[in-house]
Amino acid sequence: MEKKIMSCLVLAFGLMIILVLNARASAADGITCEEALTQLVTCQPYFLGFGPKPSPTCCKGAENVSQQANTTTIRRSLCECFENAAKSFQIIPERLKQLPQLCKIQVPVPLDPTVDCNT
């Protein structure tokens, strides 16, 4: 039963990414919001409070996104993207903030839905 619920949550999360953020997916010579969220879709169960740590696939996706955030414009865009996604998908902010430490990665974009993305 729990597996079926998780499958539905992952499917719903993926559909929301496509529908809600498709208009926001403007490429600025790099990764778009939609692409970043697609790479992080496997993190969704962790972000919603399922399991004590992110999966290896989640960490790999986070590392890939981090490596592609290589300009100030892209970092600001991703910051706004993550801020909006965290609110839209009811992500637990503490889980989001813990991701870099648990995945042992450095991230150039603050993973905090309350951060000012213009600084």
C-alpha positions as CSV (number, residue, x, y, z in Angstrom):
1,M,0.0,0.0,0.0
2,E,2.8,2.4,0.9
3,K,4.6,1.6,-2.3
4,K,1.5,2.4,-4.3
5,I,1.1,5.8,-2.5
6,M,4.7,6.6,-3.2
7,S,4.3,5.7,-6.9
8,C,1.3,8.0,-7.1
9,L,3.2,10.8,-5.4
10,V,6.2,10.5,-7.7
11,L,3.9,10.5,-10.7
12,A,2.0,13.6,-9.4
13,F,5.2,15.4,-8.7
14,G,6.5,14.7,-12.3
15,L,3.2,15.9,-13.8
16,M,3.3,19.1,-11.8
17,I,6.8,19.8,-12.9
18,I,5.8,19.5,-16.5
19,L,2.5,21.4,-16.3
20,V,3.4,24.2,-13.8
21,L,7.0,24.9,-14.8
22,N,6.9,24.3,-18.5
23,A,6.3,28.1,-19.1
24,R,9.2,28.9,-16.8
25,A,11.7,26.7,-18.7
26,S,13.6,29.4,-20.5
27,A,17.1,28.3,-21.1
28,A,19.7,31.0,-20.2
29,D,22.7,29.3,-21.8
30,G,22.4,26.5,-19.3
31,I,20.1,24.2,-17.3
32,T,16.5,25.3,-17.1
33,C,14.2,25.1,-14.1
34,E,12.3,22.2,-15.6
35,E,15.5,20.3,-16.4
36,A,16.8,20.8,-12.8
37,L,13.5,19.6,-11.2
38,T,13.4,16.6,-13.5
39,Q,16.9,15.6,-12.4
40,L,15.8,16.0,-8.7
41,V,12.5,14.1,-9.1
42,T,14.0,11.1,-7.3
43,C,14.6,13.4,-4.2
44,Q,10.9,13.9,-3.8
45,P,10.2,11.1,-1.3
46,Y,13.0,12.4,0.9
47,F,11.9,16.0,0.6
48,L,8.4,15.0,1.7
49,G,9.6,13.1,4.8
50,F,9.8,9.6,3.5
51,G,13.1,7.8,4.6
52,P,15.9,9.1,6.7
53,K,18.2,10.1,3.8
54,P,18.1,10.9,0.1
55,S,18.7,8.0,-2.4
56,P,22.0,7.7,-4.3
57,T,20.1,8.6,-7.5
58,C,18.8,11.8,-5.8
59,C,22.3,12.7,-4.7
60,K,23.6,12.2,-8.3
61,G,20.9,14.4,-9.7
62,A,21.7,17.1,-7.1
63,E,25.4,16.9,-8.1
64,N,24.5,17.2,-11.8
65,V,22.4,20.2,-11.2
66,S,25.0,21.8,-9.0
67,Q,27.7,21.4,-11.7
68,Q,25.4,23.0,-14.3
69,A,24.7,26.1,-12.2
70,N,27.9,27.7,-13.5
71,T,26.8,31.3,-14.0
72,T,25.2,34.0,-11.8
73,T,22.2,34.1,-14.1
74,I,21.6,30.4,-13.9
75,R,22.2,30.3,-10.2
76,R,19.6,33.0,-9.6
77,S,17.1,31.3,-11.9
78,L,17.6,28.0,-10.1
79,C,17.3,29.7,-6.8
80,E,13.9,31.1,-7.8
81,C,12.9,27.8,-9.3
82,F,13.7,25.9,-6.1
83,E,12.0,28.5,-4.0
84,N,8.8,28.2,-6.0
85,A,9.0,24.4,-6.2
86,A,9.5,24.1,-2.4
87,K,6.3,26.1,-1.8
88,S,4.3,24.4,-4.6
89,F,5.2,20.8,-3.7
90,Q,5.1,21.3,0.1
91,I,8.7,20.3,0.5
92,I,9.9,20.2,4.1
93,P,12.4,23.1,4.3
94,E,14.8,21.3,6.7
95,R,15.1,18.3,4.4
96,L,16.0,20.6,1.5
97,K,18.6,22.4,3.5
98,Q,20.2,19.0,4.6
99,L,20.6,17.7,1.1
100,P,24.1,19.0,0.4
101,Q,25.5,17.6,3.7
102,L,23.8,14.2,3.3
103,C,24.9,13.9,-0.4
104,K,28.4,15.3,0.4
105,I,28.2,17.9,-2.3
106,Q,28.8,21.7,-2.6
107,V,25.9,23.7,-4.0
108,P,26.2,27.2,-5.5
109,V,22.5,27.8,-5.0
110,P,21.0,28.2,-1.5
111,L,18.6,25.4,-0.8
112,D,16.3,27.5,1.4
113,P,12.8,28.5,0.3
114,T,13.2,31.8,2.4
115,V,16.4,33.0,0.9
116,D,16.6,36.2,-1.2
117,C,17.6,35.0,-4.7
118,N,18.8,38.4,-5.7
119,T,21.8,38.5,-3.3
